[in-house]
């Protein structure tokens, strides 16, 4: 009988483990673009992360010790709120790994500290859809499912909107600014007591000229409120440009116009001018921005930085499109 009970326990444990999903590790990074210590310690930290592509990263910029940091100034209240949540407001840089505050030191994070968080399983699964909606809206749909276990944990889902890479020469000498936090989309209490329970959360936001929309993604974290442990995390892709552009019969080319990236003007490539009957500039939502001069340069200096589509229509109706990066 004892052998049968032991075997039953092993089978049940194996079934539960099979139902669990891999726990995705997330690093919350607290830094500042005017912080000289950040400039000295962040490069080694970023180099470490390159060896762990499966680990997620989000960078907050609290207003202390330097309130004039441009990333902090964009949204000081929410940057500070997340910093205060962990009780580390007042100094940068700091890191929190899946809810565990790492003590400050000459090295922000070591491989051993990160390795200790890998290979764990989770009772939860998160999926995030990030897609263009109607008009200027971008829709975010999050599905959280409990795949195993039963408990009445108090949970909170945190959904961050972040810019994947910001090109900015900071006062502290840093030029590399990955996964910059912009705003919270979700701060929602969640109840999933039983295996099989699921919940769907949705939010809508509009793009901001300060961002490069093509660099935006959503980071999601399911966090236990009593000890702040992050039980699961996930990252969305970038919002797909499901727009008028994508519905046309077009093909991609790298040399439809020049220069690219561009600051002040663009000009249609000579090889396309002879057969072109029109050229138009669209934003990522498929909305017309302006007509382009086929034969001469067209000024784009007034446009916000970010990505656009150039569409050239030729005789017979064939259209060719290519993406423009406006600096």
HELIX and SHEET records of a PDB file:
HELIX    1   1 UNK A    2  UNK A   19  1                                  18    
HELIX    2   2 UNK A   36  UNK A   50  1                                  15    
HELIX    3   3 UNK A   70  UNK A   74  1                                   5    
HELIX    4   4 UNK A   76  UNK A   85  1                                  10    
HELIX    5   5 UNK A  111  UNK A  115  1                                   5    
HELIX    6   6 UNK A  213  UNK A  215  5                                   3    
HELIX    7   7 UNK A  245  UNK A  247  5                                   3    
HELIX    8   8 UNK A  270  UNK A  273  1                                   4    
SHEET    1   A 2 UNK A  21  UNK A  22  0                                        
SHEET    2   A 2 UNK A 121  UNK A 122 -1                                        
SHEET    1   B 4 UNK A  56  UNK A  60  0                                        
SHEET    2   B 4 UNK A  26  UNK A  30  1                                        
SHEET    3   B 4 UNK A  94  UNK A  97 -1                                        
SHEET    4   B 4 UNK A 100  UNK A 101 -1                                        
SHEET    1   C 3 UNK A 124  UNK A 132  0                                        
SHEET    2   C 3 UNK A 137  UNK A 146 -1                                        
SHEET    3   C 3 UNK A 198  UNK A 206 -1                                        
SHEET    1   D 4 UNK A 176  UNK A 190  0                                        
SHEET    2   D 4 UNK A 155  UNK A 167 -1                                        
SHEET    3   D 4 UNK A 216  UNK A 224 -1                                        
SHEET    4   D 4 UNK A 230  UNK A 235 -1                                        
SHEET    1   E 3 UNK A 257  UNK A 258  0                                        
SHEET    2   E 3 UNK A 265  UNK A 268 -1                                        
SHEET    3   E 3 UNK A 298  UNK A 299 -1                                        
SHEET    1   F 4 UNK A 288  UNK A 291  0                                        
SHEET    2   F 4 UNK A 276  UNK A 282 -1                                        
SHEET    3   F 4 UNK A 306  UNK A 314 -1                                        
SHEET    4   F 4 UNK A 319  UNK A 326 -1                                        
END                                                                             
